[in-house]
Each structure stands twice: as structure tokens, then as C-alpha cells.
Amino acid sequence: MSFANSDFLWLLLMIPVFIGWYIYKSMYRTNALLISIPSALKTYPTNAKTYLQHLPFLLRCVALAALIVALARPQSKHSWQDVRTEGIDIMLAVDISASMLAKDLKPDRLEASKAVAAKFIENRPDDRIGLVIFSGESFTQCPLTTDHTVLKNLFAAVKTGMVQDGTAIGMGLATAVSRLKDSKAKSKVVILLTDGVNNSGSIAPELAADLARPFGIRIYTIGVGTKGMAYSPVGIYPNGQYAYDYVKVDIDEPVLKKISSATGGKYFRATDNAKLKAIYAEIDKMEKTIIEEKQYSRKAELFHPLAMLALGLLLVEFLLKNTVFKTVTSH
């Protein structure tokens, strides 16, 4: 414990002086009571009031001491290590076109991507993360949020057919950039996952990358799909079920590499579930949350109880002097 105004403690030296003055005054009182039979004093009973006649003075001394210590402002000192985390803002842009139902990843590309992304979200509790989905069009499924439970629930509800089919990579990327451009985070990232070639939308992927660069947004791109042939949807039966057949996997890797390198990001190719997990793990390592440790010292004021004690004791002294120990003077 320390004192903010320690000089006030010198006033405690007044209390012994105050006590000495009281003793002197008690011993050399000049007041006298004239009685006709002095021998009667010998049989005058002694009671508790007699012994407690100095209690008001004692209360006043304690109150004065408490008041002086309160004026010195006692403070408790606590030191601890405070960890400040500065999260990263991340937008996930995920392709949900029909080709994402291809079976080269298990159970299919989309479900594998959702499962790995959910684990990625869990591992970054201090970051704001949002979700954009796209196929022929794009929209924000979840804006940037630290409520990752809500985000994962919205992610789990994602499925093909939510928007018209196609692969509008530029639109998906532009939507993600628009969600990040006003962010105050020191690190802003888009992780774009697709399995095809841009064939829809009014914005080219390269233009969307140009829009991201002035805002310091890094773009990591992931091409999903095995190399060669994949068992993929090729049509829809009258009952609404997809018809499957083996088709050539066609990912526009040159464009994905270009838009990632232009923003300081990186391109990855996920040919199976294990590779996709490794890609997200690598991005997780590269985009580490900024953590700073600082020593803090906080002082808590402790004078309030002492001030209340002094006030309470003075109030009790006043009541005792004007009731139980009240003196009567006559002239």
C-alpha cells in the first residue's frame, strides 16, 4: 500500500498532543460541586457510565486519526501483465457453383471447403471474419463479425443454387473487397476459393484485385479440384437431382496467381481434403494475429472507508455527548 499525499501523515503527531492536553485538563479541573455532607461521596456507587466517561474523547481521537490517514489517500497497488490482441479482418469468398459438388474431394468440394473453413474460423477467435458467396452472382452471407458461432451457422447453411449458376470470380472478389475497404484493421485479407474459370459477372478478377490494392488488402486464392478428370455434375434430372459424369477439371490458375501476387498474397491448389487443410493451416500461420504484452500498474483508492469511519465515529461522539454523557452547567 502507498499514499498519494503522504505529507498529511505528519498530522498524526497532533494526536499525542491532543491526548496530553485532555489528560492535563481532566486532572486540573477548576469546576467544583459544593455538598453539605462530604462523607456521602464514599458510598456513591460506581457504574459503567463512570468508566466510560472518556469514551467520547477516545472516539474523537480515532476519528481524527482515520480522517488524517484518509487525507493522505492510501492506495493499493496491483501490477499485472495485460495482453492486447489486435485481430485481423478476413473475408472468405467461396464459390458455390454447381461444379463445387464434384466428388474429387469428400464428400464434395463445397462440403469439404465448409468443414476446413469452419476449423480455420475456430482457430482465430480474435479476428473479425465475414463470408461472401458467389456463383453467377455474389452476395454477403455474413458481414465481418467476432461472433463466430453465428458465422459458422450461416456458413453451414450455404449450398449450391442459392444464386444463379456460373462462376463470377470478379464479382465475389469485389464484394469481399467492398466489405474490407473501410476496415480500420492493420491487416485485411481475402481468402477466395473457386474451382473454375471466371465466366459471369460485370467485373473482371484483375479489376477487383486493382480495387483491393489501394486499401492494403491481401488476396489469397485457392483453386479447388484434382488435376485431370473429376466426377462432377453435368446436368439436372427432372426430379431435381444432379446427373454426374467425369469431366476435365478446368481452373484458371494464371488469373488466380495474378490477382494474389498483385496484392501480396499467394495462390494455392487443393487437389484433395488433406491439401486443402494444409493450405488453410499455412494461411493461418502467415496471417498471425498481432499480440502485444504490456505491464500495467493500477492503483485503487482506499480512503473512502476511512473517511466514512471518521464521519461515523464523530456522529457517535456527538450523540453520546448530548445524551448519555451530557453535562449540565449552571451559573
PyMOL commands that set and color helices and strands:
alter all, ss='L'
color gray80, all
select helices_A, chain A and resi 6-27+38-43+48-51+55-71+98-101+109-122+148-156+169-180+205-215+253-261+273-286+303-321
alter helices_A, ss='H'
color red, helices_A
select strands_A, chain A and resi 2-3+74-86+89-95+128-134+138-145+188-194+217-224+229-236+242-248+267-270+290-301
alter strands_A, ss='S'
color yellow, strands_A
deselect
rebuild
show_as cartoon
